[in-house]
Amino acid sequence: MGGADKPALPVGGRPMMDRVLAAAADADLRIVVGPAGELPAGVQATRERPPGGGPVAALAAGLALLPATAPPDASATGTASPDASGTVALLAADLPLLTTDAVRQLRTALSRAPGADGVVYVDDTGRAQFLCGVWRVAPLRAALTRLAAGRDGTLTGTSMRALIAGLTVTELAWRGTGPPPWFDCDTEDDVRRAEEWIK
């Protein structure tokens, strides 16, 4: 999108990142990883090292702000969120259609899948949306450690697919009302489509 700050672009009169943070408003801890302007009270900000290092490096930076024992409920917007069992919502910051109900459905699905390390939405083409899901913190941290060990300690440029290769992931189709919460905006056409859905 021509180098634009995507999360700051408005959809329906609100920046996309604000919409994602609102969808995770009930989290005990919300963390934004990446460039951040003014944030709501209580939202923490951090950067991946180096800046622009990709989603896995951003995830590592967000998880580093979580206490060793996760609080009852947290969210990283990239934007993240953990609960009493140590879970985190890992959410891209360009999901303008994400809602509190959509995040709740992910959390419920994970609570009902004790063998799963994470639950993610799957889009209408069958593609898993790894940056629109809820994960158990411990397996994510272990996966990050394993991945870094195989890359001389660096996570820069690593794909989410490489990170979750050894994890058990449950895919969830959106069955709620309204537009798909996993819809992300990578182009101006995507932004226009999201605007139409919100009207």
C-alpha positions in Angstrom: 0.0 0.0 0.0 2.8 2.3 -0.9 4.5 2.3 2.5 1.4 3.5 4.3 1.0 2.8 8.0 -1.7 0.2 7.4 -3.0 -0.1 11.0 -3.5 3.6 11.2 -5.7 3.7 8.1 -9.3 4.4 9.0 -12.1 1.9 8.2 -15.6 3.1 9.1 -14.0 6.3 10.6 -11.7 4.4 13.0 -8.1 3.3 12.5 -7.8 -0.5 12.0 -5.6 -0.9 15.0 -8.1 0.8 17.2 -10.7 -1.7 16.0 -8.5 -4.7 16.8 -7.7 -3.3 20.3 -11.4 -2.8 20.9 -12.1 -6.4 20.0 -9.6 -7.5 22.7 -10.9 -4.9 25.2 -11.6 -7.5 27.9 -8.0 -8.8 28.0 -6.1 -8.1 31.2 -3.1 -7.0 29.1 -3.0 -5.7 25.6 0.3 -5.2 23.7 1.0 -3.5 20.4 4.1 -4.6 18.6 5.3 -2.2 16.0 5.1 1.6 15.4 2.4 3.0 17.7 1.1 6.5 18.1 -1.3 7.4 20.9 -2.7 4.2 22.5 -5.6 3.7 24.9 -4.8 3.6 28.6 -3.2 0.4 29.7 -2.0 -0.7 26.3 1.7 -1.4 26.2 3.9 -0.9 23.1 7.1 -2.6 22.1 9.1 -3.2 18.9 10.6 -6.3 17.4 14.4 -6.4 16.9 15.3 -5.3 14.3 12.2 -3.2 13.4 10.5 -4.8 10.5 11.8 -8.2 11.4 8.5 -9.9 10.6 5.6 -11.5 12.5 7.6 -14.1 14.4 10.1 -11.6 15.7 7.1 -9.4 16.6 5.5 -12.2 18.5 8.7 -12.8 20.4 8.8 -9.2 21.4 5.2 -9.2 22.5 5.6 -12.4 24.5 8.6 -11.0 26.3 6.3 -8.4 28.0 4.1 -11.1 29.4 4.9 -12.2 33.0 6.4 -15.7 33.5 3.0 -16.7 34.8 0.5 -15.2 32.4 -2.3 -13.0 33.9 -5.8 -14.2 33.6 -6.3 -12.7 30.1 -3.9 -10.9 27.6 -3.8 -9.8 23.9 -0.9 -8.8 21.4 -1.9 -6.7 18.4 0.8 -6.7 15.8 -1.7 -6.7 17.8 -1.5 -10.0 21.7 -4.0 -11.4 24.9 -3.3 -14.5 27.9 -6.0 -16.1 30.2 -5.7 -18.1 33.5 -4.5 -21.1 31.6 -1.8 -19.0 29.9 -3.3 -18.1 26.5 -2.7 -15.2 24.2 -4.7 -13.8 21.3 -2.3 -13.2 18.4 -4.0 -10.6 16.1 -2.8 -8.7 13.1 -3.3 -5.0 13.4 -5.1 -4.8 10.0 -8.2 -6.7 10.9 -10.9 -4.0 10.8 -13.8 -6.5 10.9 -12.6 -8.3 14.1 -15.1 -8.2 17.0 -15.2 -9.1 20.6 -17.5 -12.0 19.8 -15.1 -13.3 17.2 -12.2 -13.3 19.8 -14.5 -15.0 22.3 -15.4 -17.8 19.9 -11.7 -18.5 19.4 -11.1 -18.6 23.2 -14.1 -20.9 23.7 -12.9 -23.2 21.0 -9.4 -23.4 22.5 -10.9 -24.2 26.0 -12.8 -27.1 24.4 -9.7 -28.5 22.7 -7.3 -29.5 25.4 -5.0 -31.1 22.9 -4.6 -28.0 20.8 -1.8 -25.5 21.1 -3.8 -22.9 19.3 -7.1 -22.2 17.4 -7.1 -20.0 14.3 -9.8 -18.9 11.9 -9.8 -20.4 8.5 -10.9 -18.3 5.6 -13.4 -19.2 2.9 -10.7 -20.7 0.7 -9.5 -23.0 3.5 -6.4 -21.0 4.4 -5.5 -20.8 8.1 -5.2 -17.3 9.4 -2.3 -17.6 11.9 -2.5 -13.9 12.9 -6.2 -14.2 13.9 -6.1 -16.8 16.6 -5.7 -17.7 20.3 -2.7 -19.7 21.5 -1.4 -21.4 24.6 1.6 -19.4 25.7 3.9 -22.2 26.8 3.9 -24.1 23.4 4.4 -20.8 21.6 7.4 -19.9 23.7 8.9 -23.4 23.2 8.4 -23.1 19.5 10.1 -19.7 19.4 13.1 -21.2 21.4 13.4 -24.2 19.0 13.1 -22.0 15.9 15.7 -19.5 17.2 18.1 -22.3 18.1 18.0 -23.5 14.5 18.7 -20.0 13.1 21.7 -18.9 15.2 19.4 -17.1 17.7 17.6 -14.9 15.1 14.0 -14.8 14.3 14.2 -12.1 11.7 12.3 -12.9 8.5 11.0 -16.2 9.8 7.5 -17.2 8.7 4.6 -18.0 10.9 4.3 -21.3 9.1 7.8 -22.3 10.2 7.0 -21.4 13.8 3.8 -23.4 14.0 5.1 -26.4 12.1 5.5 -28.5 15.2 2.4 -27.2 17.0 -1.1 -28.7 17.1 -3.5 -26.1 15.5 -7.3 -26.3 15.3 -8.9 -24.4 12.5 -12.2 -22.7 13.1 -14.7 -21.5 10.4 -16.5 -18.3 11.1 -20.1 -19.1 12.0 -21.1 -15.8 13.5 -23.2 -13.0 12.1 -21.6 -10.2 10.1 -18.5 -10.1 7.9 -15.5 -12.5 8.3 -13.3 -11.3 11.3 -10.2 -12.7 9.6 -10.4 -10.3 6.7 -7.2 -8.3 6.5 -6.4 -5.2 4.4 -3.4 -5.6 2.2 -4.6 -3.3 -0.6 -6.7 -0.2 -1.1 -9.3 -2.4 -2.6 -9.4 -4.4 0.6 -10.0 -1.2 2.6 -12.8 -0.3 0.3 -14.3 -3.8 0.7 -14.1 -3.5 4.5 -15.8 -0.1 4.3 -18.7 -1.7 2.4 -19.1 -4.5 4.9 -19.1 -2.0 7.8 -21.8 0.2 6.3 
